[in-house]
């Protein structure tokens, strides 16, 4: 297929340098007989051909096209509609996507970009903001994107909101900052909690089956693990796997005393993922939140209540830190404040219980499925989970605060 593309490219480059060359069909100058010794014939000038560049839907230059071909060595598309498509015929978002994937040598993603663009399913003017766009195209009924510290924060503090969004046809995209390891690092405990959150989301969607994992390199350089049920694009869970910071916010010895709180207050310059030991900066966490929200075209955003907000005092430091990171991007104008809500955490126990009947029954069922994988909670059914200290109180409550109604009480 590159043969077709390169052939087109060669034609363009060759024609661009052929001024002064003979063109088939042009008049050939002929000599005339001199009538006097002083008279000589003047040949007609050979016309210079006019070269018209092929129409382009993007701003790719010839050098960029050559660089893409050199980096990935081919353009293979599984979709029969795409073979031979010249890169100049790609939409601008697809050209930008190819530029990202070839520059990061993610050549296996090229076929999907070309095939999708050939189908012309994306509206003109679509902007490439993240490779996540290609994994999970926008959902017609909207997408609820949420950000949490630990694998059960969403199930405890933002359900039934997430269940209702799913029941209304929205897709769910949930990102967890930490490995929820409670100081154990990359361990069976953390892995079991990941299995538990997958099982819980199976309960949310009402069916079970295998899940497929893949890694995604974001535009800011961070790598996420994205897991999704086989054949069901309505739910995606994203794992970053930083160290759990603990209830005091200072981290654990086994994971180098690292925590989101220590990073935010400036006591640490970087954190490390517990599974791959990759450095992560606060700037990357900030841009990650924006990229995930924009890449998924979020129609609603949920996160924990920021530490500076009224109602956050006494909450887990990891919860408060995630809320701070999300709120900072909203304050900076990078996420629409009108779509953002924050879930109150531990302090909900002091609020009036506001979930009962069917919503509570569904919430407890989902949580119990998760809790069966978490030996710290150690409950396996709805009644048992209601009896677990503090968890029983939290599970009967949900308090969501819109960004524009959040009361800021301290820096």
C-alpha positions, 0 to 999 in steps of 0.5 A, a space after each residue: 500500500 505504501 507503494 501506491 502512496 509513495 508513487 503518488 508522492 514521487 509524482 508530486 515531487 518530480 513534477 514540482 521540479 520539472 520546469 523547462 522540461 518538454 511536454 508531449 504535444 507541445 510545439 517543436 521549434 523549427 528553423 526558418 530560411 534566412 532571406 539576408 545574411 543578417 537575418 536569423 530565425 528565433 525559436 519559439 520558447 518551450 512552454 513551462 508546464 503548470 503543476 497543480 498540487 493534489 487537493 488536501 484535507 490536511 496540512 501535512 507537508 511532503 517532508 512529514 509524509 516521508 517521515 511517517 513512511 520512514 518511521 513505520 515502514 508501511 500503511 496497512 488498513 484492514 478496512 477494504 475502504 481504505 487501501 491506497 488512501 493517500 495521506 493527503 486525503 486524510 482529515 486533519 484529525 486523522 493526520 494529527 493522529 498519524 503524526 502522534 502514532 508515528 512519532 511514538 512508533 505506535 505503528 500498529 495504531 495506524 490501520 485503525 486511524 486510516 480505516 476509521 477516517 475512510 468510513 467518514 463517521 467523524 464530523 468535519 472539524 473533529 480534533 485529535 486530542 488523545 489516542 483514547 478517541 480511537 479506542 472508545 469513540 464518543 457515545 451518542 447518549 454521552 459519556 460520564 468520565 470520573 476520577 478516583 484515588 482507590 478502586 472502591 471510591 466510585 462504588 461507595 461515594 458516587 453510586 447510584 449516580 454512575 448506575 443511573 448514567 449507565 442506565 440512561 445510555 451513557 458510557 462510563 470511563 473511570 480512571 483510578 490514580 493509585 494501585 489501591 495497594 495499602 502499602 503492599 506495592 504491586 501485590 496480590 492484594 492490589 491485583 485482587 482489588 482490580 479484579 473486584 472492580 471489574 466484577 463490580 462493573 459487570 454487575 453495573 452492566 448486568 452481565 459478566 464475561 472476560 475483560 481485555 486489557 491494553 496499554 495506552 501511551 497518552 500525549 503527555 507521555 504517561 502510560 495507562 492500562 485500559 481494561 474493557 469488557 469483551 465486546 462491550 465498549 460502554 465501560 472502560 476502566 483506566 489504571 495509573 497505579 501510583 502508590 496508595 498514600 494511606 489515611 495519614 497522607 504520608 505513604 508507606 515505607 515499602 513504596 518509598 513514603 510516596 503519596 499524592 498529597 506529598 506531590 501536591 504540597 511540593 514535598 516530592 518532585 515525582 511519584 512512581 507507579 508501583 508496577 513499572 516504577 515510572 516517574 510521574 510529575 504533577 504536571 503530567 497528572 494535570 494534563 492527564 485529567 484534561 486529556 482523558 476528559 477531552 479525549 472521551 468528550 465527557 458530558 459529565 465529570 465526577 471526582 472526589 471533593 477537593 481538600 480545600 472545599 467545605 465538607 472535605 475535612 476528615 476525608 482520605 488525603 488521596 481523595 482530597 488530592 484527586 479532587 484538587 487536581 481535577 478542580 485545578 483544571 476546571 479553574 484553569 478553564 480546561 474543563 467545563 465547570 458546568 459538567 463537573 460534580 464532586 462526591 463527598 467522601 468519609 464525612 457523608 457519615 455525618 449527613 442524613 442517609 439519602 439512598 434507600 429502596 431499589 437504588 440502595 439494593 442495587 448499590 449494595 449488590 454491586 459493592 458486595 461483588 467488589 468487596 468479595 475480592 477485598 479482604 480488608 472489607 470482608 463482606 460478601 452480601 448486601 446485609 453483611 456490607 451494611 454491617 461493616 463499620 463506617 462502610 455501612 454508613 457511607 453506602 447509604 449516602 451520596 452527596 454530590 456538589 457541583 463545581 459552581 456550588 462548591 464552597 472553598 474554605 481554605 487554600 
